[in-house]
Amino acid sequence: MTEISIPFLDMRSPYEELRDEMDAAYRRVMESGWYILGEETERFEQEFARYCGVKHCIGLGNGLEALHLILRAYDIGEGDEVIVPANTYIASWLAVTYAGAKPVPVEPIEATYNLDPSRVESAITPRTRAIMAVHLYGQPADMDSLREVAARHGLSLIEDAAQAHGATVNGRRAGSLSDAAGWSFYPGKNLGAMGDAGGVTTDDDQLADRIRVLRNYGSRVKYHNEVKGFNSRLDPLHAAFMRVKLKYLEEWNARRKALAGRYLEALADVPDLILPHAPRWADPSWHLFVIRHPERDALQKHLTEHGIGTLIHYPIPPHLSDAYREMGYKQGDFPITEAIHRTALSLPMGPHLRTDQLDRVVDAIRLFR
Ligand SMILES: *Cc1c(COP(=O)(O)O)cnc(C)c1O
């Protein structure tokens, strides 16, 4: 086995860069004697809502719960349909399934990997209640067109913003581009906790209130349970860590953007390679830098042999996963999605990737075949 000298994602350096502030946040929470919800969580909620440009943030246990509770708060369930991308991480679908509704997959625009608004319109039925757009890899979905479709049909528009912290559409941040956005603060995301965490951002007062009740056993007042709720609360310890990291999100996203620009320039003339494409109205968060190559598996092996870590996002689309066998989909049902899943490869990317490391990745790709 070749040793991986350039990791796909450097998970340790964020702590090392911010060690003093992170350690101070840890001590502050430990010494407070308060470990569920409370002031630290509320402060993070206010700061992240302000960052996204919305009125509310509700801190939750993880990203899957965030999407699930949005649907619950809209009373979407049994007999309802929710349009989801065929091309996404399975969590987007699972949230719909957990709510009791049916995920209706729609193919992406091949150049951007994100929901195709015209195909969304064709998939709407009398049972459709919502459209869930995913900003996949941190590339914003075409929210302006999707908002028009949603408005025309009286549907809720939801963002799965789990990969899009700081991404913008026409200058407006992800999380403010729909009726409600679900966030993941999984450690590897652009804004990550030191464990599982998630949240919802929205301008809708009533929706925010319902999600606050749902996350805390269905109660507003302790032991008075209004509805059958859940336990999904953002821990103050994670909130405190993320209050530190949020201050650096813009700077770290700028580093990602510079690295993405360097990859795009250096790889532009490599034959058979498809590079990410951002429309003019979009400023991606560059959560992942995903290329496509017809011989993806051989390229991945080649890069591993050169000590370069890569990942595949994702090897199996949800409609072909064992988890969704009961829906009866087969190979060929979503050809654009399947082609992306067959050829996509994520290169090393993150705020702590050095340019000399990136240049070595580029050199190794150039040596392929
Ligand atoms: C990470 C992710 C999620 C789920 O987030 P968790 O916090 O891991 O539950 C949902 N959707 C997408 C697109 C993601 O990347």
PDBQT file of the ligand as one rigid body, heavy atoms in Angstrom, charges set to zero:
ROOT
HETATM    1  C1  LIG A 401     -23.926  15.817   4.944  1.00  0.00    +0.000 C 
HETATM    2  C2  LIG A 401     -25.197  15.877   4.151  1.00  0.00    +0.000 A 
HETATM    3  C3  LIG A 401     -26.464  15.644   4.724  1.00  0.00    +0.000 A 
HETATM    4  C4  LIG A 401     -26.658  15.058   6.094  1.00  0.00    +0.000 C 
HETATM    5  O1  LIG A 401     -26.051  15.664   7.115  1.00  0.00    +0.000 OA
HETATM    6  P1  LIG A 401     -25.718  14.887   8.477  1.00  0.00    +0.000 P 
HETATM    7  O2  LIG A 401     -25.362  15.988   9.395  1.00  0.00    +0.000 OA
HETATM    8  O3  LIG A 401     -24.612  13.954   8.196  1.00  0.00    +0.000 OA
HETATM    9  O4  LIG A 401     -26.966  14.177   8.892  1.00  0.00    +0.000 OA
HETATM   10  C5  LIG A 401     -27.589  15.865   3.955  1.00  0.00    +0.000 A 
HETATM   11  N1  LIG A 401     -27.495  16.237   2.668  1.00  0.00    +0.000 NA
HETATM   12  C6  LIG A 401     -26.302  16.429   2.061  1.00  0.00    +0.000 A 
HETATM   13  C7  LIG A 401     -26.280  16.872   0.643  1.00  0.00    +0.000 C 
HETATM   14  C8  LIG A 401     -25.113  16.245   2.775  1.00  0.00    +0.000 A 
HETATM   15  O5  LIG A 401     -23.939  16.432   2.162  1.00  0.00    +0.000 OA
ENDROOT
TORSDOF 0
